[in-house]
Amino acid sequence: MNTGSDRGTSEPAEATEAGAATEGAADGETPHVSKAPAFIKANRSLHLSWQVGVFVVGLAVIGAGIAMLVLPGPGWVAIFAGLAIWATEFAWAHLVLRWTKRKVTEAAQKALDPKVRRRNIILTSVGLVIAGALVGFYLWKYGLVLPWNIKDQ
């Protein structure tokens, strides 16, 4: 698992970061670097503790977001916020967050396409007409009586 903290300690930190920057520049993207303060990154055990803390906090936020998918609250916002918390320390989460941002942007552009919007409006209108017809039929047949209070069948 690449957490970004497994850089060799034989080279100075400046040389390692400079080498990583040139490797990332060759790929056209910046390398993932831990957002922990310098004094935490200097001590390996402290940095590992920091990463565990970041993981636990991110996991708690994502867990709350998953709960909010079925409960009231901004579930997807919390899930993406937890992923952003993880992305501050973990390279894999940074990649997942970047992929997610790209897919959301593509979906937003697709949704703004006039043909797709027209199709979605037509489908929504047809669904509302069908739902209205079903509610109207129910009210015509049973009136304002709830289904569990119906005596005659």
C-alpha positions as CSV (number, residue, x, y, z in Angstrom):
1,M,0.0,0.0,0.0
2,N,1.5,3.3,-1.1
3,T,0.7,5.9,1.5
4,G,3.3,8.4,0.4
5,S,5.4,8.0,3.5
6,D,7.7,5.2,2.4
7,R,10.3,7.5,0.9
8,G,13.9,6.3,1.6
9,T,15.6,8.1,4.4
10,S,19.1,7.7,2.9
11,E,18.6,10.7,0.7
12,P,17.9,14.2,2.0
13,A,14.2,15.1,1.9
14,E,14.8,18.0,-0.5
15,A,16.5,15.7,-3.0
16,T,13.7,13.1,-2.7
17,E,11.0,15.7,-3.2
18,A,12.8,17.2,-6.1
19,G,13.2,13.8,-7.8
20,A,9.5,13.1,-7.2
21,A,8.6,16.4,-8.7
22,T,10.6,15.8,-11.9
23,E,9.0,12.3,-12.2
24,G,5.5,13.8,-11.8
25,A,6.3,16.5,-14.2
26,A,7.3,13.9,-16.8
27,D,3.9,12.3,-16.4
28,G,2.1,15.6,-16.6
29,E,0.7,15.4,-13.1
30,T,1.9,16.4,-9.7
31,P,3.0,13.6,-7.3
32,H,1.0,13.0,-4.2
33,V,2.7,14.5,-1.1
34,S,1.4,14.1,2.4
35,K,-0.2,17.3,3.8
36,A,1.0,16.6,7.3
37,P,3.1,19.3,9.0
38,A,6.9,19.0,8.6
39,F,7.6,18.1,12.2
40,I,5.1,15.1,11.9
41,K,6.7,13.9,8.7
42,A,10.1,14.1,10.2
43,N,9.3,11.3,12.7
44,R,8.2,8.0,11.1
45,S,6.1,6.7,14.0
46,L,4.4,10.1,14.5
47,H,3.6,10.2,10.8
48,L,2.2,6.7,10.9
49,S,0.0,7.8,13.9
50,W,-1.1,10.9,11.9
51,Q,-2.1,8.7,9.0
52,V,-4.0,6.3,11.2
53,G,-5.8,9.3,12.7
54,V,-6.6,10.7,9.2
55,F,-7.9,7.3,8.1
56,V,-10.2,7.0,11.2
57,V,-11.6,10.5,10.7
58,G,-12.2,9.9,7.0
59,L,-13.8,6.5,7.8
60,A,-16.1,8.1,10.3
61,V,-17.2,10.8,7.8
62,I,-17.7,8.3,5.1
63,G,-19.7,6.1,7.5
64,A,-21.9,9.0,8.4
65,G,-22.4,9.8,4.7
66,I,-23.4,6.2,4.0
67,A,-25.9,6.4,6.9
68,M,-27.2,9.7,5.5
69,L,-28.0,8.0,2.2
70,V,-31.0,6.5,3.9
71,L,-31.4,9.0,6.7
72,P,-31.9,12.8,6.3
73,G,-28.8,14.6,5.5
74,P,-26.3,15.3,2.7
75,G,-25.0,11.7,2.2
76,W,-23.0,12.1,-1.0
77,V,-21.5,15.3,0.2
78,A,-20.2,13.6,3.4
79,I,-18.9,10.6,1.4
80,F,-16.9,12.9,-0.9
81,A,-15.7,15.0,2.1
82,G,-14.4,11.8,3.7
83,L,-12.7,10.9,0.5
84,A,-11.1,14.3,0.4
85,I,-9.9,13.8,4.0
86,W,-8.3,10.5,3.0
87,A,-6.8,12.2,-0.2
88,T,-4.7,14.5,2.0
89,E,-2.6,11.5,3.1
90,F,-3.2,8.6,0.8
91,A,-2.2,8.4,-2.9
92,W,-4.9,5.9,-3.7
93,A,-7.6,8.1,-2.3
94,H,-6.2,11.1,-4.2
95,L,-6.5,9.0,-7.5
96,V,-10.1,7.9,-6.6
97,L,-11.1,11.5,-5.8
98,R,-9.6,12.8,-9.1
99,W,-11.4,10.0,-11.0
100,T,-14.7,10.8,-9.2
101,K,-14.3,14.5,-10.0
102,R,-13.7,13.7,-13.7
103,K,-16.8,11.4,-13.8
104,V,-19.0,14.0,-12.1
105,T,-17.9,16.7,-14.6
106,E,-18.6,14.3,-17.5
107,A,-22.1,13.5,-16.1
108,A,-22.9,17.2,-15.6
109,Q,-21.8,18.0,-19.2
110,K,-23.9,15.1,-20.4
111,A,-26.9,16.2,-18.4
112,L,-26.7,19.7,-20.0
113,D,-26.9,18.2,-23.5
114,P,-30.2,19.5,-25.1
115,K,-31.1,16.0,-26.4
116,V,-30.6,14.4,-22.9
117,R,-32.5,17.2,-21.2
118,R,-35.4,16.9,-23.6
119,R,-35.5,13.1,-23.0
120,N,-35.4,13.5,-19.3
121,I,-38.1,16.1,-19.3
122,I,-40.3,13.9,-21.4
123,L,-39.7,10.8,-19.2
124,T,-40.4,12.8,-16.1
125,S,-43.6,14.3,-17.5
126,V,-44.8,10.8,-18.6
127,G,-44.0,9.4,-15.1
128,L,-45.9,12.3,-13.4
129,V,-49.0,11.7,-15.7
130,I,-48.9,8.0,-14.9
131,A,-48.6,8.7,-11.2
132,G,-51.4,11.2,-11.3
133,A,-53.6,8.7,-13.2
134,L,-53.0,6.1,-10.5
135,V,-53.7,8.5,-7.7
136,G,-56.9,9.7,-9.5
137,F,-58.0,6.1,-10.0
138,Y,-57.4,5.3,-6.3
139,L,-59.4,8.4,-5.2
140,W,-62.2,7.6,-7.6
141,K,-62.4,4.0,-6.4
142,Y,-61.9,4.4,-2.7
143,G,-62.1,8.1,-1.9
144,L,-59.8,9.6,0.8
145,V,-59.7,6.4,2.8
146,L,-56.3,4.9,3.5
147,P,-55.7,1.4,2.3
148,W,-55.5,-0.2,5.8
149,N,-59.0,1.2,6.6
150,I,-60.8,-0.3,3.6
151,K,-63.6,-2.7,4.7
152,D,-65.3,-3.6,1.3
153,Q,-63.3,-5.6,-1.2
